[in-house]
């Protein structure tokens, strides 16, 4: 993997002076020609979500393809350690994060444990998007966010980190692209809408997904017609020609969660859709501030100004209760229920999602 470099520079945009840290893949020697040491950014005065490609001069748009901003009015936000690299990513740190003490040799039992412990420990959500972060698909940054800072993440972050964990643990995971089904319109999102993993183990291919709310709790066999009950619900896999469909049992029927093909992709292929989900009115991550954590027989979900408790019952049933929150109560709920303390100020959001125009 090409090491990333965190650099610092100052951009003058009209009357605005922008101090910005940039994450890029340029060699440090080249970066040093444009930068000075501090690893922080500040925006004076505040600008609401400027696009890097709109605000940065041509030199920066050509040389520095990846930007990561924390905005304030004014405030400082730490981006990363300039010396951070893949070598700082410690598998023991991840295992501690998910409540495991030792690394185990590859096996189905070990894979099931890793998968389940990740879901019980790392919330799925969009809090970073609504507290001033831009999400970049870089394993070093994902490790820092989820393991070191103990934050939540959406599918590319959780499954992206899990991809690294599986490789480091001796597995050979394959990255797959899935398209999520809109629960209201029944329309599937665009390609690369969701990232999932497949692992071949003990003569069988297994679907892994630690980045989907109310999804599978354990890896499931890639077998057409498979059906099984997990602590998170009842699921089945259907196949029509080259398309596979993961479905969940709800209200006596089956709801499609997403569809996918067994065509290997690269982690980097999801970068455009990662940006899309941070700015599209058709994305739940842009429209709603939320995080959700699997419990042994239920789920806790924060969304907007609500805390939703879900109990899973036998046969795929659910019992839900909702508590309304004031904005001032949200930080305490995030800390006590999800173990999350955000770096930036959260702006609660719970807006309707515009259905995507895909099929």
N, C-alpha and C positions, 0 to 999 in steps of 0.2 A: 504494500500500500504506500502511495506517495505521502510523505509526512506533510502535515498542514502547518502553516505558520500564522501566528497572530501578530498583526502589525498595526501601527498607529499613525494616523495622519490627520491633517486639518483641511477641510474643504470650505471655500468661501462661496456661498450661494446667495447672490444679491446682498441683502443686508444681514443674512444669517451666517453665523460662523459655526461649522459642524466639526466637532472632534470625533473621529470615528475609528474604531478598531475593526480590522478586516481579517476574516479567515480565508486563506487562499492556499494554493498548492505551489506557489512560487518558491524557488530556493531562497534561503535566508540571505545569501549574499546579494541577490537582486533586490529583495525587499528592503534591505538596509539603506539603499539609495533613496528611498522615499519616506522613511519612517524614523520615529524616535520611540524609546522604550515603553512608556506607560501602556497598560493593558486595559484601559477604560475608555468610555465614550461619554460625551455630554452634548446635549443639544440646547443651544441658547439662541433665541427663545424657542419655546416648544413648537414643533411642527407635527401635525396629525398624520402619522403613518406615511411619510414620503416614500416613494419607490426609489430604490438605489439606482436603477437604470435611468430614472428621470432626473435625479439630483446630482449624480456623480459626473465629473468632467469626463471627456472621451478617453483620456489616459487611463482612468481607473476602470471604466467599463471594458476596456480592451485587456488590461493586465490582470484585473482582480475580479474573477467571475463570481465569487461567493462573498456575500455581505451578511453580517449579523448585527442587528441594532437592538439596544435597550433604550427606550425613550423616557425622558423625564421633563419636569417643568420648573426648575432644572433638577436633575438628579444624576448621580453616577451609578453605573451598573457594571459589574464585573463580567467580562466576556470569557476570557480563558487565560491560562498561564501561557506565556509566549513559548515556553519550552515543552508544553504539553505535546504528547505524541502517542503513538500506539503502544510504546513501551510503558506508559503510565497506566494502561488498562490492565487491571489485575483481576484474573478470574476469581481469586479468593474474595476480592471486594464484592463482586457480583453475588457470589454464593452467600456471603454474609447479608447482603441486601435482601435476599429472598428467603433467609432463615435456614440455610443449609451450612453444614460445617466442613464437609469434605467433598472433593471431586471424585466421582465414581466412573469406572470404565463404561464405555458405551453399552447400553442394553435397553430393552424396552422398559423395564422397571425404572431405570435411572432417568430415561427420557420422560416418562409419565410424571415422575416426581419433579423434575426441573420445570416442566410445562405448568403443572398445577401450582407449584410454589411461586412461580412468576406471577400468575394471575391473582393469587392470594396476597401478594406483596406490593405489586406495582400497579397503581391506578391507571386506567385507560381514560384519556380525556384531552381537553383543549386549553387548559389553564394558561400555558405559556403564551398562546396566541392572544389571550385577553389580558395579559399582564406585561406586554411590551417586548416580547421575544419574537425573533424570526427563527423558524426551525430550518436547520440545514442538515441534509443527510450525510453526516460524517460520523463514523463510529466513535471517534474520540470525543466528539461533542455529545453524542448520545449517552456514552458512558458517564461523562461528567454530569449530565443533567439527571439521569435516572438513578445512577449508583451513588455518585458523590453528593449531589444536591438533593437526592431522594424526591424528585418531582414525578409527575405523571407523564404520559406520552400517548400520541395516537398511533395508528397501525404501523406506519413506516418506522416510527421510533421504537416501539416495543418489539416488533418483529425484526427490525433492523439490528437491535442489540441482541436479540435472541439468536439471530443468524451468526453473529460473532461468537456468542457463548457456545453454540453447538459446534462450530468449527474448532474452537479452542479446546473443547471437551472430546474431540476425536470423531465426531459425526461428520457426515458429508451432506449437508442440507442443500436443497435446490430451491431457488426463489421462483415463485409463481405469481402471476397477476390475476386478480379477481375483480369482478364488477358487482357492486352492492345493489341490491334491489330496494327501491324506494317503497317503504311500507304503506304509503298512501296511494300512489299511482301505479305501483307494480312495474315501474320503468327501471331498467338497469343503468347504472352510471357508466361513465366512459372507461376505456381501457386504462389499466394502472390505477384504478380507483381505490384498490385495496391490495395490500401485499400479504401473501401467505407463504408458508414453507412446506416442503415435502422432504421426508427423510426415509431412506431405504435401510431397513434394519430387520435382521432375522428372517430374511426372505420375503419381506412385505414392505410396501410403501405406506408411509403414515403421513397424514395431513396434520400440520402443527399451525396453531394460530393463537398467539397470546396478545393480539391487538384488535379484538373485536368485542364490543359490549354485548353481553348476553350471548356469547358464543360458546364453543366447546370448552370443557374444562381440561380434557386430556387429549393427546393425539388420537386420531381415529384412522382406521384402515381405509386406504383408497380402494374400496370395493363398491361397485354399483349395487344399490339395494341395502347397504349396511344401515342398521338402525340401532340406537342404543340410548340409555338414560344416563346422564351425567348429573353431578350435583347442581349444575347450572341449567338443566332442562333435558328434554328429549329431542334427539336429532336424528337425521337420516341423510344419506347421500344418494342422489339420483343421477343418472347419466342419460343423455340424449345425443347421439352421434359423438362429436368430440367435446361436448360441453358437460361439465360436472356441476351439480347443484347441491349446495348445502342448505338443508331445510330444518326448521324448528317447529315443534308441535305447539300450537297455540289455539285455545278455545275449541278443541276437538278437531281442528284441521291442521294443515301444514302451511307454513309461510316460508317462502324462499328468502334466505339471508344474502347469498351471493352465488354467482356462477364463475367458473374458471376453466381453463384448459391446461393440460400438462405440457406446456411449452416453457422451457427454462428461460428466465429473465435474469438481468443483473440488478443489483441493489441500486446502482446509479440510474437505471432506467426510470425510476419513480420520482426523480427530482422535479420534473415539470408539474406532476400531479400533487406533489408535496406543496408547491407554491399555490396551486389551484385551491387546495383545501384551506389555505390560510387567507384567501381573499374572495372566494366565490359565494354568492348568495344561495347557491345550490348545495353548499356543504354544511353539514351540521357543526363542523368544527369552527367555521366562521360565524355562523348564526347563533350559536349557543356556547356560553361558558359552562363547562361541565367537567366532572370526573366521576368515574365509577369503579368500584372495587368489588371483586368477587369475595364472598364470605363462605364458610363451610356449607351452609344450606340456604344461601340468600345472596343479596347484593345491596350495597349502599351506593347511592347516586346523589351527587350534588348537581343541580342545574339552575342557572339563573339566580333566583332567590328562593329555591326550594331544596329540601333534603328528602329524598325518596328512599324508603326502606322496602325491599322486596324479599319475600319469603318464597322459596321454591317448594312445591308440594309434589307428592308422588304422581307420576303420570304426565308431568309437564305443566301442572297448574301453578299459578302464582297468586300471592296475596300481597297487595301493596298499600302502603300508607305514606302520606305526604305531610311534611311540616314546612310551613312558610317561614322564611328567614328575613331578617332585616339585613341591610348591607353591612352593618357593623358586626353582625353575628357570623358572617361568612368566614373570616380568617380563623376564628376559633373552631368552627365545624371542620374546616379543611385540616387544621392541625390535629384535632382530637379524633376525627373519624378516619382520615386518610393519611395522617402523618406528613402532611405537606405544609411547608412554610415558604411562601413565594418570595422571590427577590424583589419583584416590582408590584405595583398596586394593581389589583384585579379590578377590571371594569365588568360587572355582571351584565350578561346579555342573554336574552331568551326570545329571539325573533323567529317568525315563521320561515321555513325553508322553501325556497323556490324550486319546484321539481325540475330535475335535469332534463334536457332535451336529447335523450339517448334512447336506445332500445336494448 
